[in-house]
Amino acid sequence: MRAPLRAWLLTAALLCGCGGSAAGPDPQSPEPASPVQLCTKLISYWAEQDLTGGKWAGLDWEQKGLSNEQYALYSDIVQAARAEQRRHGTDAALAWLRHRSAERCKAANGATGSSENWRPPT
């Protein structure tokens, strides 16, 4: 299976909740997730995987389904969250990265503009 297809399938599984995380959209919500919500969920999920040594932590940005701009945000957030983890523990770092992911994705309006392979949610 080609890497872009694998990345798309993995991202789709995460967003629909098939990955066993809170990364999927609310099934009660009639509205599709916005680019800001998708950015927040993707970055939070992958940063949590990195901090906790999750099974999928070693994937690259394309396999994670991130745009170039989202990957830059993710990298900054993971680096700062690791410092928070050293100072205050994993739980504090996870709470911090969730909050910071939401802030940064909102400020960047979903951080989708820099990737040629990004497509809006359908």
Phi and psi restraints in degrees (range 20) as a CNS / XPLOR table:
assign (resid 1 and name C) (resid 2 and name N)
       (resid 2 and name CA) (resid 2 and name C) 1.0 -68.7 20.0 2
assign (resid 2 and name N) (resid 2 and name CA)
       (resid 2 and name C) (resid 3 and name N) 1.0 150.1 20.0 2
assign (resid 2 and name C) (resid 3 and name N)
       (resid 3 and name CA) (resid 3 and name C) 1.0 -57.9 20.0 2
assign (resid 3 and name N) (resid 3 and name CA)
       (resid 3 and name C) (resid 4 and name N) 1.0 -44.9 20.0 2
assign (resid 3 and name C) (resid 4 and name N)
       (resid 4 and name CA) (resid 4 and name C) 1.0 -61.8 20.0 2
assign (resid 4 and name N) (resid 4 and name CA)
       (resid 4 and name C) (resid 5 and name N) 1.0 -37.1 20.0 2
assign (resid 4 and name C) (resid 5 and name N)
       (resid 5 and name CA) (resid 5 and name C) 1.0 -68.5 20.0 2
assign (resid 5 and name N) (resid 5 and name CA)
       (resid 5 and name C) (resid 6 and name N) 1.0 -42.9 20.0 2
assign (resid 5 and name C) (resid 6 and name N)
       (resid 6 and name CA) (resid 6 and name C) 1.0 -58.9 20.0 2
assign (resid 6 and name N) (resid 6 and name CA)
       (resid 6 and name C) (resid 7 and name N) 1.0 -43.8 20.0 2
assign (resid 6 and name C) (resid 7 and name N)
       (resid 7 and name CA) (resid 7 and name C) 1.0 -61.9 20.0 2
assign (resid 7 and name N) (resid 7 and name CA)
       (resid 7 and name C) (resid 8 and name N) 1.0 -43.4 20.0 2
assign (resid 7 and name C) (resid 8 and name N)
       (resid 8 and name CA) (resid 8 and name C) 1.0 -63.7 20.0 2
assign (resid 8 and name N) (resid 8 and name CA)
       (resid 8 and name C) (resid 9 and name N) 1.0 -44.4 20.0 2
assign (resid 8 and name C) (resid 9 and name N)
       (resid 9 and name CA) (resid 9 and name C) 1.0 -64.7 20.0 2
assign (resid 9 and name N) (resid 9 and name CA)
       (resid 9 and name C) (resid 10 and name N) 1.0 -41.6 20.0 2
assign (resid 9 and name C) (resid 10 and name N)
       (resid 10 and name CA) (resid 10 and name C) 1.0 -65.0 20.0 2
assign (resid 10 and name N) (resid 10 and name CA)
       (resid 10 and name C) (resid 11 and name N) 1.0 -44.2 20.0 2
assign (resid 10 and name C) (resid 11 and name N)
       (resid 11 and name CA) (resid 11 and name C) 1.0 -63.3 20.0 2
assign (resid 11 and name N) (resid 11 and name CA)
       (resid 11 and name C) (resid 12 and name N) 1.0 -43.4 20.0 2
assign (resid 11 and name C) (resid 12 and name N)
       (resid 12 and name CA) (resid 12 and name C) 1.0 -61.7 20.0 2
assign (resid 12 and name N) (resid 12 and name CA)
       (resid 12 and name C) (resid 13 and name N) 1.0 -41.2 20.0 2
assign (resid 12 and name C) (resid 13 and name N)
       (resid 13 and name CA) (resid 13 and name C) 1.0 -64.0 20.0 2
assign (resid 13 and name N) (resid 13 and name CA)
       (resid 13 and name C) (resid 14 and name N) 1.0 -40.5 20.0 2
assign (resid 13 and name C) (resid 14 and name N)
       (resid 14 and name CA) (resid 14 and name C) 1.0 -66.2 20.0 2
assign (resid 14 and name N) (resid 14 and name CA)
       (resid 14 and name C) (resid 15 and name N) 1.0 -43.1 20.0 2
assign (resid 14 and name C) (resid 15 and name N)
       (resid 15 and name CA) (resid 15 and name C) 1.0 -71.3 20.0 2
assign (resid 15 and name N) (resid 15 and name CA)
       (resid 15 and name C) (resid 16 and name N) 1.0 -27.7 20.0 2
assign (resid 15 and name C) (resid 16 and name N)
       (resid 16 and name CA) (resid 16 and name C) 1.0 -86.4 20.0 2
assign (resid 16 and name N) (resid 16 and name CA)
       (resid 16 and name C) (resid 17 and name N) 1.0 -3.2 20.0 2
assign (resid 16 and name C) (resid 17 and name N)
       (resid 17 and name CA) (resid 17 and name C) 1.0 90.9 20.0 2
assign (resid 17 and name N) (resid 17 and name CA)
       (resid 17 and name C) (resid 18 and name N) 1.0 3.4 20.0 2
assign (resid 17 and name C) (resid 18 and name N)
       (resid 18 and name CA) (resid 18 and name C) 1.0 -71.7 20.0 2
assign (resid 18 and name N) (resid 18 and name CA)
       (resid 18 and name C) (resid 19 and name N) 1.0 -13.6 20.0 2
assign (resid 18 and name C) (resid 19 and name N)
       (resid 19 and name CA) (resid 19 and name C) 1.0 -87.1 20.0 2
assign (resid 19 and name N) (resid 19 and name CA)
       (resid 19 and name C) (resid 20 and name N) 1.0 1.7 20.0 2
assign (resid 19 and name C) (resid 20 and name N)
       (resid 20 and name CA) (resid 20 and name C) 1.0 77.9 20.0 2
assign (resid 20 and name N) (resid 20 and name CA)
       (resid 20 and name C) (resid 21 and name N) 1.0 21.7 20.0 2
assign (resid 20 and name C) (resid 21 and name N)
       (resid 21 and name CA) (resid 21 and name C) 1.0 -125.1 20.0 2
assign (resid 21 and name N) (resid 21 and name CA)
       (resid 21 and name C) (resid 22 and name N) 1.0 177.3 20.0 2
assign (resid 21 and name C) (resid 22 and name N)
       (resid 22 and name CA) (resid 22 and name C) 1.0 -84.6 20.0 2
assign (resid 22 and name N) (resid 22 and name CA)
       (resid 22 and name C) (resid 23 and name N) 1.0 18.1 20.0 2
assign (resid 22 and name C) (resid 23 and name N)
       (resid 23 and name CA) (resid 23 and name C) 1.0 -75.0 20.0 2
assign (resid 23 and name N) (resid 23 and name CA)
       (resid 23 and name C) (resid 24 and name N) 1.0 -15.6 20.0 2
assign (resid 23 and name C) (resid 24 and name N)
       (resid 24 and name CA) (resid 24 and name C) 1.0 -81.6 20.0 2
assign (resid 24 and name N) (resid 24 and name CA)
       (resid 24 and name C) (resid 25 and name N) 1.0 159.5 20.0 2
assign (resid 24 and name C) (resid 25 and name N)
       (resid 25 and name CA) (resid 25 and name C) 1.0 -69.5 20.0 2
assign (resid 25 and name N) (resid 25 and name CA)
       (resid 25 and name C) (resid 26 and name N) 1.0 158.8 20.0 2
assign (resid 25 and name C) (resid 26 and name N)
       (resid 26 and name CA) (resid 26 and name C) 1.0 -66.9 20.0 2
assign (resid 26 and name N) (resid 26 and name CA)
       (resid 26 and name C) (resid 27 and name N) 1.0 120.4 20.0 2
assign (resid 26 and name C) (resid 27 and name N)
       (resid 27 and name CA) (resid 27 and name C) 1.0 -66.9 20.0 2
assign (resid 27 and name N) (resid 27 and name CA)
       (resid 27 and name C) (resid 28 and name N) 1.0 -18.4 20.0 2
assign (resid 27 and name C) (resid 28 and name N)
       (resid 28 and name CA) (resid 28 and name C) 1.0 -81.1 20.0 2
assign (resid 28 and name N) (resid 28 and name CA)
       (resid 28 and name C) (resid 29 and name N) 1.0 -15.5 20.0 2
assign (resid 28 and name C) (resid 29 and name N)
       (resid 29 and name CA) (resid 29 and name C) 1.0 -81.9 20.0 2
assign (resid 29 and name N) (resid 29 and name CA)
       (resid 29 and name C) (resid 30 and name N) 1.0 124.2 20.0 2
assign (resid 29 and name C) (resid 30 and name N)
       (resid 30 and name CA) (resid 30 and name C) 1.0 -76.7 20.0 2
assign (resid 30 and name N) (resid 30 and name CA)
       (resid 30 and name C) (resid 31 and name N) 1.0 -16.7 20.0 2
assign (resid 30 and name C) (resid 31 and name N)
       (resid 31 and name CA) (resid 31 and name C) 1.0 -89.5 20.0 2
assign (resid 31 and name N) (resid 31 and name CA)
       (resid 31 and name C) (resid 32 and name N) 1.0 138.3 20.0 2
assign (resid 31 and name C) (resid 32 and name N)
       (resid 32 and name CA) (resid 32 and name C) 1.0 -67.8 20.0 2
assign (resid 32 and name N) (resid 32 and name CA)
       (resid 32 and name C) (resid 33 and name N) 1.0 155.9 20.0 2
assign (resid 32 and name C) (resid 33 and name N)
       (resid 33 and name CA) (resid 33 and name C) 1.0 -64.5 20.0 2
assign (resid 33 and name N) (resid 33 and name CA)
       (resid 33 and name C) (resid 34 and name N) 1.0 141.3 20.0 2
assign (resid 33 and name C) (resid 34 and name N)
       (resid 34 and name CA) (resid 34 and name C) 1.0 -79.8 20.0 2
assign (resid 34 and name N) (resid 34 and name CA)
       (resid 34 and name C) (resid 35 and name N) 1.0 165.1 20.0 2
assign (resid 34 and name C) (resid 35 and name N)
       (resid 35 and name CA) (resid 35 and name C) 1.0 -56.9 20.0 2
assign (resid 35 and name N) (resid 35 and name CA)
       (resid 35 and name C) (resid 36 and name N) 1.0 -36.0 20.0 2
assign (resid 35 and name C) (resid 36 and name N)
       (resid 36 and name CA) (resid 36 and name C) 1.0 -66.2 20.0 2
assign (resid 36 and name N) (resid 36 and name CA)
       (resid 36 and name C) (resid 37 and name N) 1.0 -43.0 20.0 2
assign (resid 36 and name C) (resid 37 and name N)
       (resid 37 and name CA) (resid 37 and name C) 1.0 -65.1 20.0 2
assign (resid 37 and name N) (resid 37 and name CA)
       (resid 37 and name C) (resid 38 and name N) 1.0 -42.9 20.0 2
assign (resid 37 and name C) (resid 38 and name N)
       (resid 38 and name CA) (resid 38 and name C) 1.0 -63.4 20.0 2
assign (resid 38 and name N) (resid 38 and name CA)
       (resid 38 and name C) (resid 39 and name N) 1.0 -43.9 20.0 2
assign (resid 38 and name C) (resid 39 and name N)
       (resid 39 and name CA) (resid 39 and name C) 1.0 -57.6 20.0 2
assign (resid 39 and name N) (resid 39 and name CA)
       (resid 39 and name C) (resid 40 and name N) 1.0 -48.7 20.0 2
assign (resid 39 and name C) (resid 40 and name N)
       (resid 40 and name CA) (resid 40 and name C) 1.0 -60.2 20.0 2
assign (resid 40 and name N) (resid 40 and name CA)
       (resid 40 and name C) (resid 41 and name N) 1.0 -45.9 20.0 2
assign (resid 40 and name C) (resid 41 and name N)
       (resid 41 and name CA) (resid 41 and name C) 1.0 -66.6 20.0 2
assign (resid 41 and name N) (resid 41 and name CA)
       (resid 41 and name C) (resid 42 and name N) 1.0 -42.7 20.0 2
assign (resid 41 and name C) (resid 42 and name N)
       (resid 42 and name CA) (resid 42 and name C) 1.0 -64.0 20.0 2
assign (resid 42 and name N) (resid 42 and name CA)
       (resid 42 and name C) (resid 43 and name N) 1.0 -50.2 20.0 2
assign (resid 42 and name C) (resid 43 and name N)
       (resid 43 and name CA) (resid 43 and name C) 1.0 -64.8 20.0 2
assign (resid 43 and name N) (resid 43 and name CA)
       (resid 43 and name C) (resid 44 and name N) 1.0 -44.0 20.0 2
assign (resid 43 and name C) (resid 44 and name N)
       (resid 44 and name CA) (resid 44 and name C) 1.0 -59.5 20.0 2
assign (resid 44 and name N) (resid 44 and name CA)
       (resid 44 and name C) (resid 45 and name N) 1.0 -46.9 20.0 2
assign (resid 44 and name C) (resid 45 and name N)
       (resid 45 and name CA) (resid 45 and name C) 1.0 -59.6 20.0 2
assign (resid 45 and name N) (resid 45 and name CA)
       (resid 45 and name C) (resid 46 and name N) 1.0 -52.0 20.0 2
assign (resid 45 and name C) (resid 46 and name N)
       (resid 46 and name CA) (resid 46 and name C) 1.0 -68.5 20.0 2
assign (resid 46 and name N) (resid 46 and name CA)
       (resid 46 and name C) (resid 47 and name N) 1.0 -35.5 20.0 2
assign (resid 46 and name C) (resid 47 and name N)
       (resid 47 and name CA) (resid 47 and name C) 1.0 -65.6 20.0 2
assign (resid 47 and name N) (resid 47 and name CA)
       (resid 47 and name C) (resid 48 and name N) 1.0 -40.0 20.0 2
assign (resid 47 and name C) (resid 48 and name N)
       (resid 48 and name CA) (resid 48 and name C) 1.0 -62.3 20.0 2
assign (resid 48 and name N) (resid 48 and name CA)
       (resid 48 and name C) (resid 49 and name N) 1.0 -41.6 20.0 2
assign (resid 48 and name C) (resid 49 and name N)
       (resid 49 and name CA) (resid 49 and name C) 1.0 -58.3 20.0 2
assign (resid 49 and name N) (resid 49 and name CA)
       (resid 49 and name C) (resid 50 and name N) 1.0 -43.3 20.0 2
assign (resid 49 and name C) (resid 50 and name N)
       (resid 50 and name CA) (resid 50 and name C) 1.0 -65.6 20.0 2
assign (resid 50 and name N) (resid 50 and name CA)
       (resid 50 and name C) (resid 51 and name N) 1.0 -45.8 20.0 2
assign (resid 50 and name C) (resid 51 and name N)
       (resid 51 and name CA) (resid 51 and name C) 1.0 -67.2 20.0 2
assign (resid 51 and name N) (resid 51 and name CA)
       (resid 51 and name C) (resid 52 and name N) 1.0 -31.9 20.0 2
assign (resid 51 and name C) (resid 52 and name N)
       (resid 52 and name CA) (resid 52 and name C) 1.0 -99.3 20.0 2
assign (resid 52 and name N) (resid 52 and name CA)
       (resid 52 and name C) (resid 53 and name N) 1.0 1.4 20.0 2
assign (resid 52 and name C) (resid 53 and name N)
       (resid 53 and name CA) (resid 53 and name C) 1.0 69.1 20.0 2
assign (resid 53 and name N) (resid 53 and name CA)
       (resid 53 and name C) (resid 54 and name N) 1.0 35.3 20.0 2
assign (resid 53 and name C) (resid 54 and name N)
       (resid 54 and name CA) (resid 54 and name C) 1.0 -61.4 20.0 2
assign (resid 54 and name N) (resid 54 and name CA)
       (resid 54 and name C) (resid 55 and name N) 1.0 164.0 20.0 2
assign (resid 54 and name C) (resid 55 and name N)
       (resid 55 and name CA) (resid 55 and name C) 1.0 -55.7 20.0 2
assign (resid 55 and name N) (resid 55 and name CA)
       (resid 55 and name C) (resid 56 and name N) 1.0 -35.7 20.0 2
assign (resid 55 and name C) (resid 56 and name N)
       (resid 56 and name CA) (resid 56 and name C) 1.0 -101.2 20.0 2
assign (resid 56 and name N) (resid 56 and name CA)
       (resid 56 and name C) (resid 57 and name N) 1.0 12.8 20.0 2
assign (resid 56 and name C) (resid 57 and name N)
       (resid 57 and name CA) (resid 57 and name C) 1.0 -60.7 20.0 2
assign (resid 57 and name N) (resid 57 and name CA)
       (resid 57 and name C) (resid 58 and name N) 1.0 -28.3 20.0 2
assign (resid 57 and name C) (resid 58 and name N)
       (resid 58 and name CA) (resid 58 and name C) 1.0 -86.6 20.0 2
assign (resid 58 and name N) (resid 58 and name CA)
       (resid 58 and name C) (resid 59 and name N) 1.0 2.3 20.0 2
assign (resid 58 and name C) (resid 59 and name N)
       (resid 59 and name CA) (resid 59 and name C) 1.0 -70.2 20.0 2
assign (resid 59 and name N) (resid 59 and name CA)
       (resid 59 and name C) (resid 60 and name N) 1.0 155.2 20.0 2
assign (resid 59 and name C) (resid 60 and name N)
       (resid 60 and name CA) (resid 60 and name C) 1.0 -86.4 20.0 2
assign (resid 60 and name N) (resid 60 and name CA)
       (resid 60 and name C) (resid 61 and name N) 1.0 175.7 20.0 2
assign (resid 60 and name C) (resid 61 and name N)
       (resid 61 and name CA) (resid 61 and name C) 1.0 -59.4 20.0 2
assign (resid 61 and name N) (resid 61 and name CA)
       (resid 61 and name C) (resid 62 and name N) 1.0 -37.6 20.0 2
assign (resid 61 and name C) (resid 62 and name N)
       (resid 62 and name CA) (resid 62 and name C) 1.0 -70.4 20.0 2
assign (resid 62 and name N) (resid 62 and name CA)
       (resid 62 and name C) (resid 63 and name N) 1.0 -40.8 20.0 2
assign (resid 62 and name C) (resid 63 and name N)
       (resid 63 and name CA) (resid 63 and name C) 1.0 -65.6 20.0 2
assign (resid 63 and name N) (resid 63 and name CA)
       (resid 63 and name C) (resid 64 and name N) 1.0 -28.0 20.0 2
assign (resid 63 and name C) (resid 64 and name N)
       (resid 64 and name CA) (resid 64 and name C) 1.0 -81.3 20.0 2
assign (resid 64 and name N) (resid 64 and name CA)
       (resid 64 and name C) (resid 65 and name N) 1.0 -9.2 20.0 2
assign (resid 64 and name C) (resid 65 and name N)
       (resid 65 and name CA) (resid 65 and name C) 1.0 78.1 20.0 2
assign (resid 65 and name N) (resid 65 and name CA)
       (resid 65 and name C) (resid 66 and name N) 1.0 25.0 20.0 2
assign (resid 65 and name C) (resid 66 and name N)
       (resid 66 and name CA) (resid 66 and name C) 1.0 -95.8 20.0 2
assign (resid 66 and name N) (resid 66 and name CA)
       (resid 66 and name C) (resid 67 and name N) 1.0 144.9 20.0 2
assign (resid 66 and name C) (resid 67 and name N)
       (resid 67 and name CA) (resid 67 and name C) 1.0 -74.0 20.0 2
assign (resid 67 and name N) (resid 67 and name CA)
       (resid 67 and name C) (resid 68 and name N) 1.0 169.2 20.0 2
assign (resid 67 and name C) (resid 68 and name N)
       (resid 68 and name CA) (resid 68 and name C) 1.0 -58.3 20.0 2
assign (resid 68 and name N) (resid 68 and name CA)
       (resid 68 and name C) (resid 69 and name N) 1.0 -44.7 20.0 2
assign (resid 68 and name C) (resid 69 and name N)
       (resid 69 and name CA) (resid 69 and name C) 1.0 -66.7 20.0 2
assign (resid 69 and name N) (resid 69 and name CA)
       (resid 69 and name C) (resid 70 and name N) 1.0 -40.2 20.0 2
assign (resid 69 and name C) (resid 70 and name N)
       (resid 70 and name CA) (resid 70 and name C) 1.0 -63.1 20.0 2
assign (resid 70 and name N) (resid 70 and name CA)
       (resid 70 and name C) (resid 71 and name N) 1.0 -38.6 20.0 2
assign (resid 70 and name C) (resid 71 and name N)
       (resid 71 and name CA) (resid 71 and name C) 1.0 -64.6 20.0 2
assign (resid 71 and name N) (resid 71 and name CA)
       (resid 71 and name C) (resid 72 and name N) 1.0 -38.0 20.0 2
assign (resid 71 and name C) (resid 72 and name N)
       (resid 72 and name CA) (resid 72 and name C) 1.0 -62.9 20.0 2
assign (resid 72 and name N) (resid 72 and name CA)
       (resid 72 and name C) (resid 73 and name N) 1.0 -43.8 20.0 2
assign (resid 72 and name C) (resid 73 and name N)
       (resid 73 and name CA) (resid 73 and name C) 1.0 -62.3 20.0 2
assign (resid 73 and name N) (resid 73 and name CA)
       (resid 73 and name C) (resid 74 and name N) 1.0 -47.0 20.0 2
assign (resid 73 and name C) (resid 74 and name N)
       (resid 74 and name CA) (resid 74 and name C) 1.0 -56.2 20.0 2
assign (resid 74 and name N) (resid 74 and name CA)
       (resid 74 and name C) (resid 75 and name N) 1.0 -46.5 20.0 2
assign (resid 74 and name C) (resid 75 and name N)
       (resid 75 and name CA) (resid 75 and name C) 1.0 -60.9 20.0 2
assign (resid 75 and name N) (resid 75 and name CA)
       (resid 75 and name C) (resid 76 and name N) 1.0 -45.5 20.0 2
assign (resid 75 and name C) (resid 76 and name N)
       (resid 76 and name CA) (resid 76 and name C) 1.0 -61.0 20.0 2
assign (resid 76 and name N) (resid 76 and name CA)
       (resid 76 and name C) (resid 77 and name N) 1.0 -44.4 20.0 2
assign (resid 76 and name C) (resid 77 and name N)
       (resid 77 and name CA) (resid 77 and name C) 1.0 -66.6 20.0 2
assign (resid 77 and name N) (resid 77 and name CA)
       (resid 77 and name C) (resid 78 and name N) 1.0 -42.8 20.0 2
assign (resid 77 and name C) (resid 78 and name N)
       (resid 78 and name CA) (resid 78 and name C) 1.0 -62.8 20.0 2
assign (resid 78 and name N) (resid 78 and name CA)
       (resid 78 and name C) (resid 79 and name N) 1.0 -43.4 20.0 2
assign (resid 78 and name C) (resid 79 and name N)
       (resid 79 and name CA) (resid 79 and name C) 1.0 -60.5 20.0 2
assign (resid 79 and name N) (resid 79 and name CA)
       (resid 79 and name C) (resid 80 and name N) 1.0 -47.1 20.0 2
assign (resid 79 and name C) (resid 80 and name N)
       (resid 80 and name CA) (resid 80 and name C) 1.0 -68.5 20.0 2
assign (resid 80 and name N) (resid 80 and name CA)
       (resid 80 and name C) (resid 81 and name N) 1.0 -35.7 20.0 2
assign (resid 80 and name C) (resid 81 and name N)
       (resid 81 and name CA) (resid 81 and name C) 1.0 -67.2 20.0 2
assign (resid 81 and name N) (resid 81 and name CA)
       (resid 81 and name C) (resid 82 and name N) 1.0 -33.8 20.0 2
assign (resid 81 and name C) (resid 82 and name N)
       (resid 82 and name CA) (resid 82 and name C) 1.0 -63.9 20.0 2
assign (resid 82 and name N) (resid 82 and name CA)
       (resid 82 and name C) (resid 83 and name N) 1.0 -39.1 20.0 2
assign (resid 82 and name C) (resid 83 and name N)
       (resid 83 and name CA) (resid 83 and name C) 1.0 -64.5 20.0 2
assign (resid 83 and name N) (resid 83 and name CA)
       (resid 83 and name C) (resid 84 and name N) 1.0 -42.2 20.0 2
assign (resid 83 and name C) (resid 84 and name N)
       (resid 84 and name CA) (resid 84 and name C) 1.0 -62.9 20.0 2
assign (resid 84 and name N) (resid 84 and name CA)
       (resid 84 and name C) (resid 85 and name N) 1.0 -38.6 20.0 2
assign (resid 84 and name C) (resid 85 and name N)
       (resid 85 and name CA) (resid 85 and name C) 1.0 -63.0 20.0 2
assign (resid 85 and name N) (resid 85 and name CA)
       (resid 85 and name C) (resid 86 and name N) 1.0 -42.1 20.0 2
assign (resid 85 and name C) (resid 86 and name N)
       (resid 86 and name CA) (resid 86 and name C) 1.0 -64.9 20.0 2
assign (resid 86 and name N) (resid 86 and name CA)
       (resid 86 and name C) (resid 87 and name N) 1.0 -38.4 20.0 2
assign (resid 86 and name C) (resid 87 and name N)
       (resid 87 and name CA) (resid 87 and name C) 1.0 -78.2 20.0 2
assign (resid 87 and name N) (resid 87 and name CA)
       (resid 87 and name C) (resid 88 and name N) 1.0 -41.9 20.0 2
assign (resid 87 and name C) (resid 88 and name N)
       (resid 88 and name CA) (resid 88 and name C) 1.0 -128.1 20.0 2
assign (resid 88 and name N) (resid 88 and name CA)
       (resid 88 and name C) (resid 89 and name N) 1.0 2.0 20.0 2
assign (resid 88 and name C) (resid 89 and name N)
       (resid 89 and name CA) (resid 89 and name C) 1.0 97.2 20.0 2
assign (resid 89 and name N) (resid 89 and name CA)
       (resid 89 and name C) (resid 90 and name N) 1.0 168.5 20.0 2
assign (resid 89 and name C) (resid 90 and name N)
       (resid 90 and name CA) (resid 90 and name C) 1.0 -65.8 20.0 2
assign (resid 90 and name N) (resid 90 and name CA)
       (resid 90 and name C) (resid 91 and name N) 1.0 -43.6 20.0 2
assign (resid 90 and name C) (resid 91 and name N)
       (resid 91 and name CA) (resid 91 and name C) 1.0 -60.3 20.0 2
assign (resid 91 and name N) (resid 91 and name CA)
       (resid 91 and name C) (resid 92 and name N) 1.0 -43.5 20.0 2
assign (resid 91 and name C) (resid 92 and name N)
       (resid 92 and name CA) (resid 92 and name C) 1.0 -64.9 20.0 2
assign (resid 92 and name N) (resid 92 and name CA)
       (resid 92 and name C) (resid 93 and name N) 1.0 -39.2 20.0 2
assign (resid 92 and name C) (resid 93 and name N)
       (resid 93 and name CA) (resid 93 and name C) 1.0 -66.2 20.0 2
assign (resid 93 and name N) (resid 93 and name CA)
       (resid 93 and name C) (resid 94 and name N) 1.0 -39.5 20.0 2
assign (resid 93 and name C) (resid 94 and name N)
       (resid 94 and name CA) (resid 94 and name C) 1.0 -65.6 20.0 2
assign (resid 94 and name N) (resid 94 and name CA)
       (resid 94 and name C) (resid 95 and name N) 1.0 -43.0 20.0 2
assign (resid 94 and name C) (resid 95 and name N)
       (resid 95 and name CA) (resid 95 and name C) 1.0 -63.7 20.0 2
assign (resid 95 and name N) (resid 95 and name CA)
       (resid 95 and name C) (resid 96 and name N) 1.0 -42.1 20.0 2
assign (resid 95 and name C) (resid 96 and name N)
       (resid 96 and name CA) (resid 96 and name C) 1.0 -62.1 20.0 2
assign (resid 96 and name N) (resid 96 and name CA)
       (resid 96 and name C) (resid 97 and name N) 1.0 -46.5 20.0 2
assign (resid 96 and name C) (resid 97 and name N)
       (resid 97 and name CA) (resid 97 and name C) 1.0 -67.8 20.0 2
assign (resid 97 and name N) (resid 97 and name CA)
       (resid 97 and name C) (resid 98 and name N) 1.0 -32.9 20.0 2
assign (resid 97 and name C) (resid 98 and name N)
       (resid 98 and name CA) (resid 98 and name C) 1.0 -63.0 20.0 2
assign (resid 98 and name N) (resid 98 and name CA)
       (resid 98 and name C) (resid 99 and name N) 1.0 -46.1 20.0 2
assign (resid 98 and name C) (resid 99 and name N)
       (resid 99 and name CA) (resid 99 and name C) 1.0 -64.6 20.0 2
assign (resid 99 and name N) (resid 99 and name CA)
       (resid 99 and name C) (resid 100 and name N) 1.0 -46.3 20.0 2
assign (resid 99 and name C) (resid 100 and name N)
       (resid 100 and name CA) (resid 100 and name C) 1.0 -66.8 20.0 2
assign (resid 100 and name N) (resid 100 and name CA)
       (resid 100 and name C) (resid 101 and name N) 1.0 -37.5 20.0 2
assign (resid 100 and name C) (resid 101 and name N)
       (resid 101 and name CA) (resid 101 and name C) 1.0 -59.2 20.0 2
assign (resid 101 and name N) (resid 101 and name CA)
       (resid 101 and name C) (resid 102 and name N) 1.0 -44.9 20.0 2
assign (resid 101 and name C) (resid 102 and name N)
       (resid 102 and name CA) (resid 102 and name C) 1.0 -62.1 20.0 2
assign (resid 102 and name N) (resid 102 and name CA)
       (resid 102 and name C) (resid 103 and name N) 1.0 -43.9 20.0 2
assign (resid 102 and name C) (resid 103 and name N)
       (resid 103 and name CA) (resid 103 and name C) 1.0 -62.2 20.0 2
assign (resid 103 and name N) (resid 103 and name CA)
       (resid 103 and name C) (resid 104 and name N) 1.0 -49.6 20.0 2
assign (resid 103 and name C) (resid 104 and name N)
       (resid 104 and name CA) (resid 104 and name C) 1.0 -67.6 20.0 2
assign (resid 104 and name N) (resid 104 and name CA)
       (resid 104 and name C) (resid 105 and name N) 1.0 -39.6 20.0 2
assign (resid 104 and name C) (resid 105 and name N)
       (resid 105 and name CA) (resid 105 and name C) 1.0 -67.3 20.0 2
assign (resid 105 and name N) (resid 105 and name CA)
       (resid 105 and name C) (resid 106 and name N) 1.0 -37.9 20.0 2
assign (resid 105 and name C) (resid 106 and name N)
       (resid 106 and name CA) (resid 106 and name C) 1.0 -64.7 20.0 2
assign (resid 106 and name N) (resid 106 and name CA)
       (resid 106 and name C) (resid 107 and name N) 1.0 -45.8 20.0 2
assign (resid 106 and name C) (resid 107 and name N)
       (resid 107 and name CA) (resid 107 and name C) 1.0 -62.3 20.0 2
assign (resid 107 and name N) (resid 107 and name CA)
       (resid 107 and name C) (resid 108 and name N) 1.0 -31.1 20.0 2
assign (resid 107 and name C) (resid 108 and name N)
       (resid 108 and name CA) (resid 108 and name C) 1.0 -96.4 20.0 2
assign (resid 108 and name N) (resid 108 and name CA)
       (resid 108 and name C) (resid 109 and name N) 1.0 7.7 20.0 2
assign (resid 108 and name C) (resid 109 and name N)
       (resid 109 and name CA) (resid 109 and name C) 1.0 53.5 20.0 2
assign (resid 109 and name N) (resid 109 and name CA)
       (resid 109 and name C) (resid 110 and name N) 1.0 41.6 20.0 2
assign (resid 109 and name C) (resid 110 and name N)
       (resid 110 and name CA) (resid 110 and name C) 1.0 94.5 20.0 2
assign (resid 110 and name N) (resid 110 and name CA)
       (resid 110 and name C) (resid 111 and name N) 1.0 -11.2 20.0 2
assign (resid 110 and name C) (resid 111 and name N)
       (resid 111 and name CA) (resid 111 and name C) 1.0 53.3 20.0 2
assign (resid 111 and name N) (resid 111 and name CA)
       (resid 111 and name C) (resid 112 and name N) 1.0 47.2 20.0 2
assign (resid 111 and name C) (resid 112 and name N)
       (resid 112 and name CA) (resid 112 and name C) 1.0 -107.4 20.0 2
assign (resid 112 and name N) (resid 112 and name CA)
       (resid 112 and name C) (resid 113 and name N) 1.0 -14.8 20.0 2
assign (resid 112 and name C) (resid 113 and name N)
       (resid 113 and name CA) (resid 113 and name C) 1.0 -67.2 20.0 2
assign (resid 113 and name N) (resid 113 and name CA)
       (resid 113 and name C) (resid 114 and name N) 1.0 -20.5 20.0 2
assign (resid 113 and name C) (resid 114 and name N)
       (resid 114 and name CA) (resid 114 and name C) 1.0 -93.2 20.0 2
assign (resid 114 and name N) (resid 114 and name CA)
       (resid 114 and name C) (resid 115 and name N) 1.0 1.9 20.0 2
assign (resid 114 and name C) (resid 115 and name N)
       (resid 115 and name CA) (resid 115 and name C) 1.0 -110.8 20.0 2
assign (resid 115 and name N) (resid 115 and name CA)
       (resid 115 and name C) (resid 116 and name N) 1.0 126.7 20.0 2
assign (resid 115 and name C) (resid 116 and name N)
       (resid 116 and name CA) (resid 116 and name C) 1.0 -70.5 20.0 2
assign (resid 116 and name N) (resid 116 and name CA)
       (resid 116 and name C) (resid 117 and name N) 1.0 -24.0 20.0 2
assign (resid 116 and name C) (resid 117 and name N)
       (resid 117 and name CA) (resid 117 and name C) 1.0 -97.0 20.0 2
assign (resid 117 and name N) (resid 117 and name CA)
       (resid 117 and name C) (resid 118 and name N) 1.0 4.1 20.0 2
assign (resid 117 and name C) (resid 118 and name N)
       (resid 118 and name CA) (resid 118 and name C) 1.0 -76.9 20.0 2
assign (resid 118 and name N) (resid 118 and name CA)
       (resid 118 and name C) (resid 119 and name N) 1.0 140.1 20.0 2
assign (resid 118 and name C) (resid 119 and name N)
       (resid 119 and name CA) (resid 119 and name C) 1.0 -129.3 20.0 2
assign (resid 119 and name N) (resid 119 and name CA)
       (resid 119 and name C) (resid 120 and name N) 1.0 141.7 20.0 2
assign (resid 119 and name C) (resid 120 and name N)
       (resid 120 and name CA) (resid 120 and name C) 1.0 -64.2 20.0 2
assign (resid 120 and name N) (resid 120 and name CA)
       (resid 120 and name C) (resid 121 and name N) 1.0 152.6 20.0 2
assign (resid 120 and name C) (resid 121 and name N)
       (resid 121 and name CA) (resid 121 and name C) 1.0 -63.0 20.0 2
assign (resid 121 and name N) (resid 121 and name CA)
       (resid 121 and name C) (resid 122 and name N) 1.0 146.4 20.0 2
